[in-house]
Amino acid sequence: MTQLLRPAGWRAHLPEGVRPYTEAAPLAAFFLGISSGFPYAMIGATLTTRLAQDGIDKKAVTAFSLAFLVYNFKWLWAWLVDGVPLPFSKQLGRRVTWLILAGLLVIAAVLNLAIVDPHDGLVRTAVAAVLVGVAGATFDIVIDAYRIELLRPEQLGVGSGMSQYGWRIGSAGAGAIALVIAATGGWHLAYAVCAALALPAMLTGLVMGEPERHHAPSRARGVSEVIASIIGPLSDFFARQGAWLVLLFILVHKIGDTLANLTFRLLFNDLGFSNGEIAFYDVGLGFWAYLIGIFLGGIAYTRMGLKRSVMLSLWLMAVSNLSFALLAAAGHSNWGMAGAIGFENIASGVGGVTVVAYFSALCDLRFTAAQYALISAAASIVGRFITGTSAGALIEAMGYVNFYLLTTVVALPGILIFWYMCRTGLVDRSIGSAGIEEPEEVEMAAEADPAPVHS
């Protein structure tokens, strides 16, 4: 497959801006993204809709978003993916065997969530949702490490975009499939069918094989080696200049976006939108708007550079929350819903390329799984915690309009921090080995594609 995707003759005739997207690694990132996105949808908007339609109280519904907190603690066991080889690792590769195991765990967890009935007890449903979160978080750890190590540094922008394309297809596709099947066959069947979306990443690992940039550490032989494998990723990250400020930016940059995003389905339900309208606008229109946003994000990243494109995406994501305040004020309006969903998804698409590319470049190739797990978990932990503990109460206390205005205001600190990081040069100095191209990689890229490639 890799040889077929390398530019022999046909790729040389493609437009220069399209050519990077046809390389093997970015295409693999696309399929990895599909499997990464669907577990999130199973315990996110889809579960919110399921619970809301079952008449569950708003506070209980938003509390289920605490299942997402498992994703924020995945760095606690991510070191296992870096340091522990599984059976058949010598034959298939360490990353590939972990991909298969994590995929099987996700399938089992989603099938378990399909079986439970919220009317029989919310505790059992909550446990099932948390299990999907644990399996999905583990799958994410492996997928992110595999993607970063598969991509060369100049492919991080394109690869992040392709991964976001796949993530959106997996997430939106799972949401749409679940809504359609639930309307006729019930929620149990809907979740069971969606479990198959774990397969694209598993098959991609088998086809592509072990990534060449993977720096496998030596196998732990004792307590000291295990402790070193846990502490090493953290000590490497925090040894960098300005690491604490970089971490602060990671923590707060997405508060407003996360706080708002996990409550959209509650707004739609209270405004009286039907399942068909939600599927058409939130899933259908939102899907295409997100794809446009990713395309625009790729252009911004290429022409504006990392720093300016990230700054643009931060502003877009903050302002997009205002559109939902306008929708809440307007009431049941199809045009208003289309505008709000379109703007929000375009902004998220732009940020999905630029911010993810920066976060990927922060990793050291010795600790890819553990460090990206730390970074991606920290990126939304504050917003998810606030959403799960107070979003429903805030909406009931201040109303939807004021709530979405608040989410816009709380996005401003992240913008200010990144502006300071740009002014002081901390953005450039925070890049890890994953964002630095080695000489042999330059030679490999030249042999694979004699034509110039731009990310």
C-alpha positions in Angstrom: 0.0 0.0 0.0 2.8 2.4 0.9 4.5 1.9 -2.4 1.3 2.4 -4.3 0.7 5.7 -2.6 4.2 7.1 -3.3 4.4 9.4 -6.3 5.6 7.4 -9.3 3.8 9.1 -12.1 0.2 10.0 -11.3 0.9 12.0 -8.1 3.3 14.2 -10.0 0.4 15.5 -12.2 -1.7 16.5 -9.2 -1.9 20.2 -8.0 0.9 21.0 -5.6 -1.6 21.7 -2.8 -3.4 18.4 -3.2 -0.3 16.2 -3.5 0.6 16.0 0.2 -2.9 14.6 1.0 -2.3 11.6 -1.2 0.8 10.4 0.6 0.5 7.2 2.6 1.0 8.6 6.1 -1.7 11.4 5.8 -4.1 8.9 4.3 -3.5 6.5 7.2 -4.1 9.4 9.6 -7.5 9.8 8.0 -8.6 6.2 8.8 -7.1 6.4 12.3 -9.2 9.5 12.9 -12.4 7.6 12.0 -11.9 5.1 14.8 -10.7 7.8 17.2 -13.9 9.9 16.8 -16.7 7.4 17.2 -16.3 6.4 20.9 -16.4 10.2 21.8 -19.8 10.4 20.0 -21.1 7.4 21.8 -20.8 9.0 25.2 -21.2 12.6 24.0 -24.0 14.1 21.9 -25.5 10.7 21.1 -25.8 9.7 24.8 -27.1 13.2 25.7 -29.9 12.9 23.1 -30.7 9.3 24.3 -31.0 10.4 27.9 -32.9 13.6 27.1 -35.5 11.7 25.1 -35.8 9.2 28.0 -36.9 12.2 30.1 -33.7 12.3 32.3 -33.2 15.5 34.3 -30.9 18.1 32.8 -28.5 18.1 35.7 -28.2 14.3 35.4 -27.7 14.5 31.7 -24.8 17.0 31.9 -23.3 15.0 34.8 -22.8 12.1 32.3 -20.2 14.3 30.6 -18.0 13.4 33.5 -17.4 10.1 31.6 -15.2 12.3 29.4 -12.9 13.0 32.4 -11.4 9.5 31.8 -9.9 10.9 28.7 -8.2 13.6 30.8 -6.5 11.0 33.0 -5.3 8.8 30.2 -1.7 10.0 30.7 -1.7 8.0 34.0 -1.5 4.7 32.0 -0.2 6.0 28.6 3.4 5.0 29.7 2.2 1.3 29.3 1.7 1.9 25.6 5.2 3.2 25.3 7.0 0.7 27.5 5.1 -2.6 27.6 5.2 -4.9 24.6 2.3 -7.2 24.0 2.3 -10.8 22.6 3.0 -10.8 18.8 4.9 -7.4 19.1 7.9 -8.9 17.4 5.8 -10.1 14.5 3.4 -7.1 14.1 5.2 -4.3 15.9 4.5 -2.8 19.3 2.2 0.0 18.1 0.2 -2.3 15.8 -0.5 -4.9 18.6 -1.6 -2.1 20.9 -3.9 -0.8 18.1 -5.6 -4.2 17.8 -6.0 -4.7 21.6 -7.4 -1.2 22.2 -9.8 -1.6 19.3 -11.1 -4.8 20.7 -11.6 -3.2 24.1 -13.6 -0.3 22.5 -15.9 -2.8 20.6 -16.6 -4.7 23.8 -17.3 -1.5 25.8 -19.7 0.0 23.2 -21.6 -3.3 23.0 -21.9 -3.2 26.7 -23.4 0.3 26.5 -25.8 -0.9 23.9 -27.2 -3.5 26.3 -27.9 -1.2 29.3 -31.2 0.7 29.7 -31.2 4.1 31.5 -34.7 3.3 32.8 -33.3 0.3 34.7 -30.9 2.5 36.6 -28.6 5.5 35.8 -25.7 4.0 37.8 -25.4 1.0 35.5 -25.6 3.3 32.5 -23.0 5.6 34.0 -20.6 2.7 34.6 -21.1 1.6 31.0 -20.3 5.1 29.7 -17.2 5.3 31.8 -16.0 1.9 30.5 -16.4 3.3 26.9 -14.4 6.3 28.1 -11.6 4.1 29.4 -11.4 2.0 26.3 -11.8 5.0 24.0 -9.0 6.9 25.9 -6.7 3.9 25.5 -7.5 3.7 21.8 -6.7 7.4 21.5 -3.4 7.0 23.2 -2.3 4.4 20.7 -3.8 6.1 17.7 -2.2 9.5 18.5 1.2 8.0 19.0 0.9 5.9 15.9 -0.2 9.0 13.8 2.6 11.3 15.1 5.3 8.7 14.5 4.0 7.8 11.1 4.1 11.4 9.9 7.2 13.3 9.1 7.5 16.8 10.6 6.5 18.6 7.4 3.5 16.3 7.2 2.1 17.3 10.7 -0.2 20.0 9.3 -1.6 17.8 6.5 -1.7 14.8 8.8 -3.5 16.7 11.5 -6.0 17.9 8.9 -6.6 14.3 7.6 -6.9 13.0 11.1 -9.6 15.7 11.8 -11.4 14.7 8.6 -11.5 11.2 9.8 -12.4 12.1 13.4 -15.3 14.1 12.1 -16.5 11.3 9.8 -16.2 8.8 12.7 -17.9 11.1 15.2 -20.6 12.6 12.9 -21.1 9.3 11.1 -21.6 7.4 14.4 -24.1 10.1 15.6 -26.1 10.0 12.3 -26.1 6.2 12.2 -27.2 6.1 15.8 -30.1 8.6 15.3 -31.4 6.9 12.2 -31.2 3.4 13.6 -32.6 4.4 16.9 -35.7 5.9 15.2 -36.6 2.4 13.9 -34.6 -0.2 15.7 -34.0 1.4 19.1 -30.9 2.7 20.9 -29.6 -0.8 21.7 -29.2 -1.8 18.0 -27.9 1.7 17.2 -25.0 1.4 19.6 -24.2 -2.2 18.5 -23.9 -1.2 14.8 -21.6 1.7 15.6 -19.1 -0.6 17.4 -17.8 -1.6 13.9 -16.3 1.8 13.5 -13.3 0.6 15.6 -12.1 -1.5 12.6 -10.6 1.2 10.3 -7.7 2.0 12.7 -7.1 -1.7 13.4 -6.9 -2.5 9.7 -4.7 0.6 9.0 -2.2 -0.7 11.5 -2.0 -4.1 9.8 -1.6 -2.5 6.4 0.9 0.2 7.2 2.9 -1.7 9.8 5.1 -0.3 12.5 6.0 3.4 12.0 9.7 4.0 11.1 10.0 7.0 13.5 9.0 4.9 16.5 11.8 4.9 19.1 10.9 1.9 21.3 12.5 2.1 24.7 14.2 -0.8 26.3 11.9 -3.2 28.1 11.5 -2.5 31.8 13.4 -5.1 33.9 12.8 -3.7 37.4 11.1 -1.2 39.6 13.6 1.6 38.8 13.1 1.1 35.1 9.3 1.2 35.5 9.5 4.4 37.5 11.8 5.9 34.9 9.3 5.1 32.1 6.6 6.9 34.1 8.6 9.9 35.1 10.7 10.3 31.9 7.9 11.8 29.7 7.0 14.3 32.4 10.6 15.3 33.3 11.5 15.8 29.6 8.5 18.0 29.0 8.9 20.1 32.1 12.7 20.5 31.6 11.9 22.8 28.6 12.0 26.5 28.9 8.6 27.9 29.7 7.0 24.5 30.0 4.7 25.6 32.8 3.3 28.4 30.7 2.9 26.1 27.8 0.9 23.7 30.0 -1.2 26.6 31.3 -2.1 27.4 27.7 -3.0 23.8 27.0 -5.2 23.8 30.1 -7.2 26.9 29.4 -7.2 27.4 25.6 -10.3 25.3 25.1 -12.4 26.0 28.2 -15.1 28.1 26.4 -15.3 25.8 23.4 -15.7 22.6 25.5 -18.1 24.2 28.0 -20.4 25.2 25.1 -20.0 22.2 22.8 -21.2 19.6 25.3 -24.5 21.5 25.9 -25.7 22.1 22.3 -28.0 19.1 22.2 -29.7 20.3 25.4 -30.3 23.7 23.6 -31.7 21.9 20.5 -34.0 19.8 22.6 -35.4 22.7 24.6 -35.9 24.8 21.4 -38.1 21.9 20.1 -35.9 20.7 17.2 -36.8 17.2 16.1 -34.4 14.2 15.6 -34.6 14.8 11.9 -33.7 18.5 12.2 -30.8 17.7 14.5 -29.5 15.0 12.2 -29.8 17.4 9.1 -28.3 20.5 10.7 -26.0 19.4 13.6 -24.8 16.2 11.9 -25.2 16.8 8.2 -24.6 20.5 7.7 -22.1 20.5 10.6 -20.2 17.7 9.0 -19.6 19.7 5.7 -18.9 22.9 7.6 -16.2 21.1 9.6 -14.6 19.7 6.4 -14.5 23.3 5.0 -13.0 24.5 8.2 -10.2 21.8 8.0 -9.5 22.9 4.4 -9.3 26.5 5.5 -7.1 25.5 8.4 -4.7 23.8 6.1 -4.5 26.9 4.0 -4.0 29.1 7.1 -1.3 26.9 8.5 0.6 26.8 5.1 0.4 30.5 4.4 0.3 32.1 7.8 2.6 29.7 9.7 2.0 28.0 13.0 1.8 30.9 15.4 -0.5 33.2 13.4 -2.8 30.3 12.3 -3.2 29.1 15.8 -4.0 32.6 17.0 -6.6 32.9 14.3 -8.2 29.7 15.3 -8.4 30.7 18.9 -10.3 33.8 18.1 -12.7 31.9 15.8 -13.5 29.3 18.4 -14.2 32.0 21.0 -16.5 34.1 18.8 -18.3 31.0 17.5 -20.0 30.6 20.9 -21.8 34.0 20.3 -23.7 32.4 17.4 -25.4 30.0 19.9 -26.4 32.9 22.1 -28.1 34.4 19.1 -29.8 31.1 18.3 -31.0 30.8 21.9 -32.4 34.4 21.7 -34.1 33.7 18.3 -35.8 30.4 19.4 -36.7 27.6 17.0 -35.1 28.9 13.8 -33.8 26.6 11.1 -31.8 29.4 9.6 -30.4 30.4 13.0 -29.4 26.7 13.7 -27.8 26.5 10.3 -25.7 29.6 10.9 -24.7 28.7 14.4 -23.8 25.1 13.5 -21.9 26.2 10.3 -19.8 28.9 12.1 -19.0 26.7 15.0 -17.9 23.8 12.9 -15.8 25.9 10.6 -14.0 27.4 13.6 -13.5 23.9 15.1 -12.1 22.7 11.8 -9.5 25.4 11.6 -8.5 24.9 15.2 -8.4 21.1 14.6 -5.6 21.5 12.1 -3.5 24.3 13.6 -3.7 23.5 17.3 -3.3 19.7 16.9 -0.3 20.2 14.6 1.3 22.4 17.3 0.5 19.9 20.1 1.9 17.0 18.0 5.1 18.9 17.4 5.5 19.2 21.2 6.2 15.5 21.6 9.5 13.8 22.1 9.7 10.6 19.9 10.9 8.6 22.9 7.7 9.3 24.8 5.1 10.0 22.1 2.2 8.1 23.6 2.7 9.4 27.1 3.4 13.0 26.2 0.6 13.4 23.7 -1.8 11.8 26.1 -0.7 14.4 28.7 -1.2 17.2 26.3 -4.5 16.1 24.8 -5.9 15.3 28.2 -4.9 18.6 29.6 -6.4 20.4 26.6 -10.0 19.9 27.8 -9.9 18.8 31.4 -11.0 22.1 32.8 -13.9 22.6 30.4 -15.1 19.1 30.8 -15.0 19.3 34.6 -16.9 22.5 34.6 -19.4 21.2 32.1 -20.1 18.0 34.1 -20.4 19.7 37.5 -22.1 23.0 36.7 -23.2 23.5 33.1 -26.8 22.3 33.7 -27.1 24.4 36.8 -25.7 27.5 35.1 -28.1 27.1 32.2 -31.1 26.8 34.5 -29.8 29.8 36.6 -28.9 32.3 33.9 -30.5 31.0 30.7 -28.9 29.8 27.5 -28.2 33.3 26.1 -26.1 34.4 29.1 -24.5 31.0 29.4 -23.1 31.2 25.8 -22.0 34.7 26.4 -20.1 33.5 29.4 -18.4 30.7 27.4 -17.1 33.4 25.0 -15.6 35.4 27.9 -13.8 32.5 29.5 -12.0 31.7 26.1 -10.1 35.0 26.3 -7.3 34.0 28.8 -6.1 31.3 26.4 -5.8 33.9 23.6 -3.8 36.2 25.8 -1.4 33.5 27.0 -0.7 32.3 23.4 -0.1 35.9 22.4 2.5 36.3 25.1 4.1 32.9 24.1 4.5 34.2 20.6 6.0 37.5 21.7 8.6 35.8 23.9 9.5 33.0 21.5 8.2 30.2 23.8 6.2 28.7 21.0 9.3 28.0 18.9 11.4 26.8 21.9 8.7 24.4 23.1 8.9 22.1 20.0 10.0 18.5 20.6 11.8 16.0 18.4 8.5 15.0 16.7 8.5 18.5 15.1 12.1 18.4 14.1 13.1 16.7 10.9 16.2 14.6 11.0 18.7 14.5 8.0 17.9 10.9 7.1 14.2 11.8 7.0 14.9 14.6 4.5 16.7 12.1 2.3 13.8 9.6 2.6 11.3 12.3 1.7 13.3 13.3 -1.4 13.6 9.7 -2.6 9.8 9.2 -2.1 8.8 12.4 -3.9 11.2 14.3 -6.1 8.7 17.1 -6.4 8.5 19.7 -3.6 5.9 19.0 -0.9 4.5 21.7 1.4 2.5 21.0 4.6 
